[in-house]
Amino acid sequence: MSDAQVPDNPPPFEPYKVLETQRIYASRWCGLRRDMIELDDGSPQEYHVVEIPDAVAVVPLTSDGRVVLIGQYRYPHGKTHWEIPAGRLTDGEPPEEGALREVREETGYVPRVLEPLPGFYAANGISAHWAHLYLARDCTLAGPAEPEPCERILVQLFTRSEVEALLDAGRIEDGFSALALCYWLRRDTVPVQ
């Protein structure tokens, strides 16, 4: 880890004035709204915003330092690839509870310790969707994974070196997983023996 001082964020801009908002689509999974905003020069601009509930994503580590990944099928692109457990928060669910729930449901493991990692906006050009990231330490198998009916999941343990190799080869294609794993690797710079 660097000893450098963390630079400040840029100064905030004044928000745009919203002239009109129209709900185009809404479901329990996502929504789409069309806002008309006023630009600095006074002209109107159409802006589309995708509304997605906040999410959690968790890097689960066993007591011997292995990483629990899931091979998950993703319908939008039809591929199966390695990911960390992740999912959307239910209404009012605290992120820590959602993290524990997702690890248990998708892997069958339960962590002894849950540590926050830096979160991020998944697609901040079109959405305020926020991802809470966690590191789950000392995970032990509590039973079989219990995925939702729409989830196809395979659970597998990987060494730190294998995870690094997957990242280096571009084989962790899910952004949530890649970023969370990189945060973990930077935090835990000395491999667990």
C-alpha atoms as one frame of an Amber mdcrd trajectory, in Angstrom:
protein
   0.000   0.000   0.000   1.204   3.486  -0.807   1.934   6.098   1.854   0.755
   8.845  -0.517  -1.947  11.187   0.726  -5.301  10.604  -0.952  -6.148  13.554
  -3.236  -9.471  15.345  -2.707 -12.381  14.781  -5.061 -12.989  17.558  -7.589
 -15.247  20.383  -6.372 -18.920  19.577  -6.955 -20.871  21.176  -9.780 -24.339
  22.607  -9.213 -26.947  19.980 -10.264 -28.860  20.590 -13.466 -32.377  21.936
 -13.115 -34.942  19.216 -13.914 -37.704  20.596 -16.122 -39.759  17.414 -16.465
 -39.611  13.741 -15.487 -41.467  10.927 -17.234 -41.544   7.294 -16.086 -41.115
   5.140 -19.208 -40.846   1.676 -17.663 -40.896   0.128 -14.188 -40.557  -3.427
 -12.869 -39.241  -4.989  -9.671 -35.853  -5.382 -11.415 -35.332  -1.998 -13.058
 -36.913   1.183 -14.292 -36.301   3.751 -16.986 -37.126   7.427 -16.727 -36.768
  10.310 -19.138 -35.711  13.619 -17.633 -35.647  16.951 -19.419 -32.903  19.053
 -17.855 -31.774  22.603 -18.394 -28.142  22.977 -19.475 -25.922  25.832 -18.330
 -26.694  27.797 -21.519 -30.447  27.506 -20.809 -31.168  24.948 -23.511 -33.147
  21.784 -22.716 -31.502  18.347 -22.908 -33.133  14.916 -22.795 -31.503  12.485
 -20.350 -32.433   8.838 -19.802 -31.778   7.281 -16.394 -31.817   3.545 -15.690
 -33.051   2.872 -12.159 -31.647  -0.268 -10.537 -31.710  -1.078  -6.811 -28.339
  -0.938  -5.065 -26.365  -4.169  -4.973 -23.775  -6.066  -2.962 -20.827  -8.133
  -4.188 -18.634 -10.225  -1.908 -15.153 -11.770  -2.143 -15.491 -14.916   0.013
 -12.260 -16.344   1.479 -11.971 -19.651   3.314  -9.797 -19.875   6.442  -6.965
 -21.354   4.330  -7.061 -18.362   1.951  -8.890 -19.896  -0.996 -11.454 -17.819
  -2.874 -14.994 -19.104  -3.415 -16.091 -18.229  -6.948 -19.240 -19.142  -8.792
 -19.527 -20.130 -12.412 -22.711 -18.320 -13.376 -24.732 -18.348 -16.569 -25.787
 -14.866 -17.680 -28.825 -14.715 -19.939 -28.205 -11.287 -21.583 -25.041 -12.494
 -23.358 -25.498 -16.256 -23.011 -22.100 -16.902 -21.394 -21.032 -18.667 -18.233
 -18.038 -17.202 -16.430 -16.421 -16.925 -12.992 -17.845 -14.342 -10.614 -18.069
 -13.527  -6.935 -21.464 -13.790  -5.198 -23.533 -10.681  -5.835 -27.093  -9.479
  -5.951 -29.498  -6.649  -5.455 -30.571  -5.416  -2.064 -34.225  -5.805  -1.151
 -36.178  -2.739  -0.003 -34.597  -1.394   3.172 -32.161  -4.300   3.524 -28.869
  -3.210   5.130 -25.938  -3.912   2.789 -24.180  -6.163   5.356 -27.266  -8.387
   5.619 -27.555  -8.537   1.841 -23.888  -9.507   1.569 -24.290 -12.364   4.061
 -27.480 -13.511   2.314 -25.889 -13.552  -1.140 -22.817 -15.508  -0.001 -24.989
 -18.127   1.719 -27.525 -18.431  -1.124 -25.041 -18.556  -3.997 -22.200 -20.574
  -2.445 -23.476 -22.376   0.659 -20.678 -20.716   2.666 -21.026 -18.475   5.724
 -18.315 -15.959   6.688 -17.061 -15.331  10.217 -15.926 -11.776   9.404 -17.315
  -9.269   6.890 -15.128  -6.259   5.954 -16.223  -3.411   3.689 -14.268  -2.682
   0.520 -14.665   0.539  -1.492 -17.931   0.578  -3.424 -18.626   2.021  -6.856
 -21.239   3.224  -9.336 -21.666   0.426 -11.871 -22.645   2.672 -14.809 -22.711
   6.260 -13.546 -23.309   7.756 -16.982 -26.815   6.284 -17.062 -27.630   5.178
 -13.513 -27.173   5.945  -9.803 -26.917   2.167  -9.192 -24.392   1.692  -6.340
 -22.491  -1.511  -5.563 -21.444  -2.173  -1.962 -18.356  -4.417  -1.938 -17.257
  -6.684   0.901 -14.524  -9.092   1.834 -15.843 -12.155   3.702 -13.146 -13.916
   5.731 -13.046 -17.375   7.304 -15.934 -18.731   5.236 -17.076 -22.229   6.154
 -19.431 -24.461   4.225 -22.845 -24.482   5.910 -24.732 -26.490   3.299 -25.523
 -26.553  -0.410 -25.946 -23.365  -2.423 -29.574 -22.282  -2.739 -29.724 -20.195
  -5.922 -32.918 -18.566  -7.129 -34.835 -20.442  -9.859 -33.458 -18.095 -12.544
 -29.833 -18.681 -11.473 -27.531 -21.384 -12.842 -24.520 -21.601 -10.541 -21.478
 -23.835 -10.025 -19.364 -23.289  -6.860 -15.574 -23.763  -6.978 -12.584 -22.864
  -4.776  -9.553 -21.101  -6.249  -6.137 -20.207  -4.868  -4.992 -16.599  -4.823
  -2.561 -17.396  -7.665  -5.362 -18.869  -9.754  -7.509 -15.766  -9.208  -4.586
 -13.540 -10.185  -4.077 -15.654 -13.321  -7.778 -15.365 -14.214  -7.616 -11.568
 -13.791  -4.372 -11.246 -15.754  -5.834 -13.298 -18.610  -9.012 -11.189 -18.701
 -11.100 -14.202 -17.709 -13.003 -12.387 -14.925 -15.375 -10.652 -17.317 -17.868
  -9.375 -14.741 -17.002  -5.823 -13.663 -18.298  -6.255 -10.095 -16.104  -9.312
  -9.645 -12.987  -7.910 -11.305 -13.040  -4.676  -9.313 -13.798  -6.356  -5.971
 -11.064  -8.950  -6.510  -8.559  -6.212  -7.393  -9.494  -4.262  -4.241  -8.985
  -7.439  -2.206  -5.610  -8.187  -3.807  -4.401  -4.629  -3.095  -5.648  -4.827
   0.507  -4.144  -8.243   1.218  -0.786  -7.706  -0.481   0.836 -10.599   1.400
  -0.788 -13.925   0.459  -2.341 -15.880   3.322  -0.307 -19.029   4.031
